[in-house]
Amino acid sequence: MRTLIFGAKGQLGRQLQKVFSTAGEVHVADLPEADIRDDQSIQPLFERVSPELVINAAAYTDVEGAEDNLKDAFLVNETGARNVAELAAHHRVPVIYFSTDFVFDGSKDTPYLPEDPVAPLSIYGRSKAAGEQATRRANSLHFILRTAWLYGPGGNNFVEKILRAAAERDHLQVVEDEIGSPTHALDLAEAAFYLSRTKKYGVYHAVNSGAVSRCDFARAIVNAAELNTRIEACDASVYPTKAPRPTYGVLDGAALERATGQKMRPWKEALIDYLQNREENA
């Protein structure tokens, strides 16, 4: 299996390389050599590699920055997604696109299903929802994987931010009115691998099982890291943001489990594994 991965330098891209290289050739692409915003920039890669699977892990992920840079966010997350999916379709191969819980508005009080209607609150969420639609329209052989609260080696993610802050301060205030499903990038990469081995194309939710508030997630991080920092609960108004966020972004992964026969492990188990192996994977 020859796999072409865009966004290979990111925290997810690195794990995708690790997982997919166990089953064949992996060819990687990222800025500045390959810019998915420009189809002429990436077309030669398709000709040279002749991929059997294409993975688009490239994304504009600056949630706050997107509010002031709508054009940039949509160029990467929508136009880039369309370019990758169209070229994959031209070569008659499947494409994987990664999306986010930010396509929902957080108004539910039960986990979101893949078929629930999207209602993004932010520019970032709108751009990712547009990327989903562009991918679906461009290539019928698509796997769209929505995930949430992603963390992994080499990323500037919530886990790393809490660890850095906890190393410098004896107490932290963390919001308790945001609920979601923390997800280890390695587990997401493995879920993508298992799904790619099927022909069950469509939209799926891929998160570590369970749900937790940001505050309790932070507590779990400092406890697992054996730090003494005290975590105090607060509401989101303490940290005002430009981009509105879904207060409830829990995703239901049952459809993915049915498709692959694999269940993603609980978020606590994944977090402990990440912290135990963090230094060697950095």
N, C-alpha and C positions, 0 to 999 in steps of 0.2 A: 504494500500500500504506500503510494507516494502522497504525502500530505504537505500542502502549502499553507503556512501560518502567517497571517498578517498581524502586526502588533506583537511581535515575538519578544520584544524587550521588556514588556510590562510584567506585573506580578502574575497575571494569568498566563500570558504568553510563555513565560519561563516554565510553568508547570505543564502546559500543553506540550511543549517540546519534550519534556521528560517522559510524559505518559505515552505520547504517540510514537516516539522513537523506539518503543519496545515492540512495535508491530510493523516496522518498515522504515522507508526513507522519510526524513522530515526536512523540508526546505523552508527557510525562514525569511521574513521580509519585514522591514520597519523603516521609519524615517532615519536619515534623509534619503536613503537610496530608493525607497519605494513609498510613494505618497498616494494613498487610496483616493484622495480627492481628484486625482487626475488619472483617467483610465489609460491614457497613453503612457503614463509612468509605470503602470503595473502590467500592461499587456505583454511586454517581452518576458516577464517572469512565467506567465502561463505557457507561452510558446516554448520556453527553455525547459521547464519542469514537467510539463504535461501531467498535472496533478490528477489524482483519482479522488481527492477530497480537498476542499478549500475551507479554511477556518478564518473567520474575520474576528479577531480579538482586538483590533485597533479601534480606539474610541476617544472622543472628547469627553473627559470625565470630570472636569472642573465645574462642579454644580453651581458654585457661586459665580465663577467667571462667566458662565454661559449667559447669565442674566444681562451682562453688558456686551456679550459677543455672540449674539444669536446667529449671525451669518457663519462664523467659524464653527459653532456647534453643529449646525445643520450640514455644513460642507463635509464634515467628517462623518457624523452619525447617520445622515440620510444619503447625501450624494455618494460618499465613500462606500456605504453599504450597497447602494445600487450598482456602483461600478464593479465591486467584487462579485456580487451575485450574478450580474449579467455576464461577466467573463466566465464564471463557473458554468453558467447555463450554456454559453457558446461551446464550451468544452464538454458539455453533457455530464457534468459531475455535481455532486451535492455540495451545498454550502452550509456552514454553521455560523450563526450570528448570535452574539450575546447581548441581552438586554437587561432590564432592571425593574425592580419594584416601583421605581419612580414613575412608571407609566400609569400607576393607579393613584387615586386621590386620598386613600386611607380612610374612606368613610365606612367601610365594612367593619364588622366586629368578629368575623370568621375568616379563616385563611382564603386568600384569593385563588381562584381556579384559573387555568390558562384561558378558558373561554369567557371569563368576565370582561365586560367592556372597559376599555382603557379610558382614563380621564386624568391626564397628567396635569400637575399644578405648576410646574416649573418649565423654563426653557429647555433645560437638560432633559427632563422627562418627555417633553414634546418632541425633541430631536430624536430620542431613542424610539419613541412610538412611531415616528416617521420612518426611522431606519428599519423597524420591523416590517412596516407596510411595503417599503421599497424592496426589501429582500423577498417577501412573499410574491410580489408582482413580477419580479425579475427572474425568479428561479423557482419552479414548482418543486424541485428537489431541495427543500430547505428544512433545516432544524433551527428553530429559534429558542434559545435557552435564556429565560429570565432568572436572574439571581439577585442576591441582596447582601449588603454589609460584607462585601468581599475583603478578605485579607490574605496575604501571602508574602513570602520572602521577597525583599527588595521593593515593597510597596509602601507608600505613605498612607497607611490605612488606620482605622480606628484602634486596632490592637497596638500598633507601634506608637501611635500618639499617646495612648494611655500609659504605656510602658515608659516613654520618655518623660512625660509629666510626672509620673509617680516616682521616678528616680530623683526628681528635683524638689518635690513638695510633699508635705506630710498629710495634706488632705486635698481633695478635688471635688468640685461640684459637677455632676453629670445629670443630664436630663432623664427624667423617668417617664415622660409622656410621649416617647417614641418607642414603638414595639416592632420588632422585626426578627429576621432569621439569619444570624451570622453564618458566613459560609467560608470554609477553607478553600483557597484557590486550587489546591491539589485535588480535593474532592470534586470540585466543579469540572476540572479537566478530566478526571476519571469518568464522571457522568457523561460528558461529551463523547468520550471514547466509546463507552458502551452503547450509547444511542446511535453513534455513527455506524455501528456494525449492524444496525437494523435498516429497514426501509420505511420506517414508521415516521414519515415526515410530518412536520407541524410545529406547534408552539408548546413548550413545556416549561415547568418551573423546576429549577435545580438549586436547592438550598439544603444545608444541613438541617436535620429535623428538629422540631421544637421552636419555641419563640421566647423572647426575653426583651426586657426594656434596655435602653442604652445604659442606664444606671446599674442594673444588675449584671449586665455584660461586663461593665468596667470592674465591678466587684469580683466577678469570676476571674478576670484577667489578673488583677493584683493578687488574689488569693492563690491562683495557680502558679504565679511567678514568685510566690512567697515574699511579697512586699508588704510593708506595714502601713502603707498609705490608706487613709480613711476616705471612703467615697460617700459623699453627701448627695442626696437626691434634690433635684430642683426641676422646675418646669422650663419649657423651651424658651419662654420669654426672657430668661436670664441671658441667653445667647441669641440675640436677634440676628436673622440672616436675610439676605436679599431674596434667596430662592426658597419658596415655601416647600415644606417636606411632608410626605404622608405620615401622619402620626401612627397609623397602623399599616404596616407593609408586610405582614406575614404571608408567605406563599405556600400553597398546597402542592406537594411534590408527588402525589399519588399517581398521576398520569405517567410521569417519568418512570416510576417504579414498575408500573404495569408494562410499559414499553420495553424496558431493559431487563427486568427481573432482578434489579439491584436496588437496594434501599440505601440512601445516603445516611451516614451515621449521625447521631445526635450532636448538636453544636458543642456541648461541653466536652465530649470525647475528642472532637476535632480540634478544639482550642488547646487542650492539654497536649495533644500530639504535636501541634504547631510549636508550642512553647518549648517542648522537650527537644525538638529538632531544629529550633530556630537558628542557632549559631552556625551549625554545619551547612545549613541551606542558604545562609545570607550571601 
